[in-house]
């Protein structure tokens, strides 16, 4: 193999594995490729180990409001903690547009003030994700 071809092949293999992502079901097929890429990238930004993400139950909630439904994706994500163990599936809300999204991970924590927990729950309710995910 020529040196330049070998270098390009090696770089292509490493660049494409920056975020190893797994899907436990076929729900990701409901999203456009651009939206799926944006969801994975934005959720990875707020997770401790962005290379260990596992998604399931991705859905577009239908609240009947074009203001809420536009660009909202929700589902469950699992990732590793600081000890390298998976923490369990946690609900999330992604609210786009793709160029300026907001991601909310609904993960109540014992040391989190009640306000933070209430705010995340409110986001799940208002976006329609709580109902869509059966929470």
Wavefront OBJ file of the C-alpha trace (Angstrom):
o trace
v 0.000 0.000 0.000
v 1.327 3.424 -0.850
v 2.230 5.594 2.194
v -0.277 8.352 1.389
v -3.123 5.882 0.891
v -2.220 4.168 4.161
v -2.193 7.504 6.030
v -5.588 8.518 4.632
v -7.062 5.128 5.548
v -5.719 5.388 9.096
v -7.000 8.936 9.595
v -10.407 8.062 8.182
v -10.689 5.164 10.612
v -9.834 7.290 13.639
v -11.888 10.340 12.744
v -15.052 8.296 12.252
v -14.875 6.731 15.717
v -14.858 9.939 17.774
v -18.296 9.108 19.208
v -19.024 5.398 19.371
v -22.801 5.250 19.504
v -25.093 2.268 19.764
v -28.857 2.022 19.274
v -30.810 -0.719 21.033
v -33.809 -0.416 18.744
v -34.768 0.890 15.317
v -36.246 4.145 16.656
v -33.375 6.203 15.220
v -34.760 5.565 11.735
v -37.572 8.063 12.441
v -35.002 10.889 12.397
v -33.316 12.446 9.400
v -29.570 11.741 9.182
v -28.768 15.403 9.973
v -31.075 15.456 12.976
v -29.726 12.142 14.260
v -26.154 13.431 13.971
v -27.096 16.614 15.826
v -28.905 14.718 18.607
v -25.961 12.357 19.152
v -23.433 15.209 19.097
v -25.369 17.451 21.492
v -26.196 14.667 23.956
v -22.535 13.610 23.870
v -21.540 17.142 24.930
v -23.382 16.805 28.251
v -22.386 13.223 29.071
v -19.318 12.322 31.121
v -18.040 9.745 28.598
v -19.261 10.730 25.125
v -17.691 7.643 23.532
v -19.942 5.201 25.401
v -23.445 6.339 24.447
v -26.303 3.900 23.950
v -29.673 5.250 22.778
v -33.152 3.736 22.722
v -36.725 4.888 22.264
v -36.009 7.969 20.140
v -39.262 9.707 19.286
v -40.877 12.967 18.190
v -43.590 13.843 20.716
v -46.826 15.241 19.341
v -48.257 17.933 21.599
v -50.349 19.642 18.929
v -48.304 22.840 19.249
v -46.055 23.789 16.307
v -43.917 25.831 18.718
v -43.166 22.817 20.908
v -43.148 20.060 18.289
v -40.658 21.786 15.971
v -37.369 19.944 16.309
v -38.103 18.119 19.566
v -36.603 14.649 19.927
v -36.649 12.640 23.104
v -35.570 9.228 24.183
v -33.338 7.414 26.614
v -29.541 7.499 26.760
v -27.109 5.370 28.754
v -23.480 6.258 29.311
v -20.553 5.533 31.552
v -19.773 7.323 34.799
v -16.338 8.328 36.139
v -15.709 4.734 37.251
v -16.355 3.335 33.769
v -19.674 1.687 34.656
v -22.921 2.284 32.786
v -25.366 4.317 34.885
v -28.654 3.153 33.346
v -30.987 4.666 30.792
v -31.919 8.275 31.488
v -34.589 10.284 29.636
v -33.461 13.277 27.583
v -35.071 16.075 25.581
v -33.416 17.589 22.506
v -34.972 20.818 21.270
v -33.670 22.119 17.951
v -33.127 23.873 15.428
v -30.099 21.864 14.413
v -27.841 24.944 14.414
v -28.723 25.994 18.000
v -30.160 23.070 19.996
v -30.839 22.684 23.703
v -30.413 19.315 25.424
v -31.934 18.516 28.804
v -31.015 15.290 30.556
v -33.633 14.353 33.125
v -31.473 12.820 35.814
v -32.641 13.712 39.323
v -29.724 13.720 41.730
v -29.651 13.655 45.510
v -27.332 16.670 45.740
v -29.294 18.688 43.176
v -31.540 21.439 44.560
v -35.258 20.892 44.139
v -35.330 23.709 41.589
v -33.057 21.817 39.190
v -35.105 18.637 39.467
v -38.367 20.551 39.013
v -36.986 22.426 35.999
v -35.911 19.228 34.246
v -39.285 17.604 34.983
v -41.040 20.702 33.628
v -39.018 20.456 30.383
v -40.058 16.809 30.031
v -43.724 17.697 30.582
v -43.885 20.818 28.369
v -42.045 19.187 25.465
v -44.456 16.253 25.473
v -41.582 13.857 26.111
v -42.867 12.683 29.480
v -46.042 11.369 27.845
v -44.245 10.064 24.733
v -41.749 8.108 26.843
v -44.326 6.876 29.339
v -42.893 8.776 32.323
l 1 2 3 4 5 6 7 8 9 10 11 12 13 14 15 16 17 18 19 20 21 22 23 24 25 26 27 28 29 30 31 32 33 34 35 36 37 38 39 40 41 42 43 44 45 46 47 48 49 50 51 52 53 54 55 56 57 58 59 60 61 62 63 64 65 66 67 68 69 70 71 72 73 74 75 76 77 78 79 80 81 82 83 84 85 86 87 88 89 90 91 92 93 94 95 96 97 98 99 100 101 102 103 104 105 106 107 108 109 110 111 112 113 114 115 116 117 118 119 120 121 122 123 124 125 126 127 128 129 130 131 132 133 134 135
